Amino acid sequence: MPNLDHPAYPAAALLQLESLVPCRESQVSMLLSIFGERQHFSFPSIFIYGHTSSGKTYVMQTLLNTLQLPHVFVNCVEYFTSRLLLEEILIQLQSGSSATEQTSHVHCDTFNDFVRLFKQAVVSRELQDQTLYIVLDRAEQLREMEANILPAFLRLQELTDSNVTVVLLSEIVWELFRPNIGCFDPLTLYFPDYSIGHLQKILSRNHPPEYTADFYAAYINILLGVFYMVCRDLKELRHLAALNFSKYCEPVVRGEANERDTRKLWKNIEPHLKKAMQTVYLREISSSQWERLQQDDGEPGQLKGLSAHTHMELPYYSKFLLIAAYLASYNPVRTDKRFFLKHHGKIRKTNFMKKHEKTSNHLLGPKPFPLDRLLAILYSIVDNRVAPTANIFSQITSLVTLQLLSMVGQNDHLEGPRYKCTVSLDFIRAIAR
Amino acid sequence: GCFVFKPSVKKRKLSQRTAHDSRNGNDDSEGTELRFFTCQSLWNQIKLETEKVQEDLNKQLLDNLVNFLSRSHSEFQEKTNEWTCRMKFREIPTAPLVLGVNVTDHEMTFRSLSDLLQNNITPYVALLEAKDCPGIKNLMQKLMGQLMNCYIDVDSMEDEDYVQVSQKRIRCSMSSLIKWYKNVTEKTDSETPSQKRTSSSTYWQSPPVVVVFKDMESFTTKVLQDFIVISSQHIHELPLVLIFGIATSPMIIHRLLPHSVSSLLCIELFQSLSCKEHLSTIIDKLLLSDQFPFKLGAKVLQVLINIFLYHDFSVQNFIKGFQLCIVEHFYSQPLSVLCCQQVDFKKRVNSLSHDQCESIRRLPSFRRYVEKQESEKQIALLTTDNFLKEETQKLLEDLHVYHDNYVSVLRCLHVFTSSLPKYPLGKQIRDLHCACLENPVWETEEYESSLQLARMLNKSDLVSMVQQCVEILLSSSGKEFDKTVEKLKEFLTQFQNLEEAFQERDVSLSSQKELQKKTDLYHLQKTLLELKESRRSKKLTKFEMLRFEVVDYIDSLVRKYLVPAEHRTLHEILYFNTASVLREHLNAAPRTALHTALNNPHWYLKNQALKCDGGSISNKAPDICIVYKLHLECGRLINLVDWLEAFSTVVMAAEEPNADTASSDQVDDIIHARFIRAVSELELLGFIKPSKQKTDHVARLTWGGC
């Protein structure tokens, strides 16, 4: 295991840093060697990518905080327009300078303004001889802003002519970012997923004060055994661990088993965790409901999950409209005559073809159909006469707003509108019953 | 389209109420005014009543929600130091609210919800609609606007200017929202002791911020995801609670949000009352009560219920329809002056004018009544106004009493029919009500079959039903039921005696008890066979005799009290039964109306000259009608030149076949202009559009056009 070692920083700080970022030592030392000493110019832009919860944000934050490097940390989802983003960076810069002085409101509409104000801020904070780090979290959002934002951030060092490094954090690879026009390629750095050993190590670190570390580590081992197949998200795993720990401790609290009795504890917790995987993990029931269930020792069967409530009550004609829409979406037009007309002439012997068609139609997904066809099918599947009243038409519209139908190509209002049916066969079956 | 020709009754009524009213026949302005006021006060009463009912219905749901909100919040505050709490991920408490597909009713629920929250939990409630939030930016703007305004409401008015000025240049980001929240909570904290407002002191120290997404389905995925991601990062500083209004099923959450986002939420489902139950309660409280003198006839009720069940499931629309019935009744029926509370109508009958008496005499139900009387009384009724008034009073009173009794007996009958297998008379009391109002129910086959089934009820069911009936009749206001109640109680005691008798006689009883005890299949079959044999051999047990008696008695009650309203004298005054008007207004058919207007202009314009027969095209009709009729004969593509030719032929037809105009091929400029105007009007209405396939052709857009 490589120990962190850098001549520019005090050893104590490095040691603390090492203890804070388990399993990410190599990445941190890599970053440190890129950063160099405080006054050194660093690489203008660094691009860090890796899967969800592989520690990108956490590592950057701890690194910058522990070593007390001047930095600005911004989440691009939160500041969704370029203006908000730039202003936020400036505000953070200013507020760092003097805590007492109330930050004045900054107006920054263009990148040009930003560069000017940025220079001023750097001077006012006397940061000329240090590297300033701007970290942009969830950088993939930058692509949706104006076209000049991303290239400009990549060349910020050059544009501002000051010692600054922009760090982009993202979950997707750099190739998906690269703009067409020539831009500065950042230094890319990959954070690999945590392995199961890493997860075990990280999760076991925060054991509750009442229990020993070994006891908790054994629990985490069981937990990972159940959940590792479906979930590698560290945050989610930690949440689940906290939710189910009280259940794990139950035999110990009651005195039926001691802390070393792993097998007994495993027997107690394993079905419980499996149940949790089907309910809490999928957010079928909420974690607070789950906790209450644990306390009451009730069966989760009493609590119906979200997907248990699939049944929907619809007015009479809405049901038929939906069924008609489904038929229109999945049947080819030429079969209409055969299916819905009483005197349709001979049925050609195309049984083999028909069967083949049907499967493929469901695989192909719904096809758009005009309004007239929908109404024609409706008239033929409803037993009694249906008057084309305003209510019927408004029902079609309300089905569209409920997202059971969707409208296709609404550019020409005079042309008959075209729809698609978006519900599944199971749903239609449930309605048709 | 159709509404162009028929302005809604309400508007007409309000604007022309005091003006001369041609449909009345008589123009005493006092009568109409009185009618107007009666109508208004009646409607106000009904409105109050419905609001009360709906509040009661929503109470359960709202209470649960409030519980949830307070709980989610308290958990945040209490155990901040515990280990589990530190380790646990802070989720945003979320309450999906499944409200059913009747979107029109949701507004009311949300309104009462936000009122309740603002009164009890938090002043910070924001209601968002999808149409206002196409992007995250708009959503934040809307949210902050609503939250900061409500802050003004709570606080004193002095700050208003300041807040409004700052709001303009405030940045629409979460951080400014958090700053605002901190400011506000600190301020109220410091001010609460001095503030006299009780409302603000009932809130907690840091009340949650509730954001309601009214129509979850219509929000775009991106907006929702972004908002949830952003707010989950700040949940420590801003206690946010989300409420999703869902019309379809809660599965929509999983469809809209990926797992990475939905794992940020702590979702607890809430479900509102089904709209059908809601309607049943409304019908029960509005129609089957003696509070309101106004009643609906069978056909009208059927129309309203059909619209509800077949089209929209909207209770709000049902009530609107009911309101329309009231307005239409008071507007079209001059005698509806008498449709008022029992206290008033005596006075009103006495002050009737001669014309009004005449119109009473013209009522068909009254004429039928007169014909049945003796000749002297007939003459008196037809000539003496005072005698007529007395008689009217009596009849109206009878009508009210009839309704009270009707309702009680209807409920009794419903107790029986609602427990029969397959529900021959309908499961809901509204079905039964419709059936009974329309025609004598005892003449129908369904009634016959349900009586048959009732004769096969078992004893415990029968006894409990009779008991229920007794309770219903006791609680009713009618005085006639003393005897009936006595009779039913007698039945009950007879049943009891029967039981005692059974206990003494242990022959059949023991076998029955054995039946209950034994689980062995063989023995069970054996005893069952024995029982069957014994039953066959006996003619009728005492119990069966009694059962027949009870059913027959109920049957006699039905025949006596459930006479259709239309058979009663003077029913026209209290019962509104013109279903066709209602259907026209509530279930409009725009395509049909447009077709009628263009094809048969006489229908709407009422001009004698336009009356035409069959398929011929009259040249006196408006140009657009002629053009329309001609275009019906064409295929998908219409040649404009041919069309113009045909048009000019029709228009010229009636004018004298003048020698020079007929001979010249040149079409008159004026006719040409008229034609072009008519065609462009048709285009405006969406019947045709210019075609790109052929020049000087237009394409038909409606009704297939081959």
Interface residues (C-beta under 8 A of the other chain):
Chain A: T52 N75 V77 E78 Y79 F80 T81 L84 E87 E88 H105 N206 P208 P209 E210 D233 K235 E236 R238 H239 A241 A242 L243 F245 S246 L282 R283 I285 S286 S287 S288 Q289 L306 S307 H309 T310 H311 M312 E313 L314 P315 Y316 Y317 S318 D372 A387 P388 T389 A390 N391 I392 F393 S394 Q395 S398 T401 L402 Q403 L404 L414 E415 G416
Chain B: R71 S72 E75 W83 T84 M87 K88 F89 E91 P93 T94 P96 V98 G100 V101 V103 I136 K137 R169 R171 C172 S173 M174 S175 D215 E217 S218 D226 V229 I230 Q233 A247 T248 S249 P250 M251 I252 I253 H254 H259 S260 S262 S263 L265 C266 I267 E268 L269 Q271 S274 C275 K276 I307 F308 L309 Y310 H311 D312 F313 N587 A588 A589 P590 R591 T592 G686 K689 L701 G704
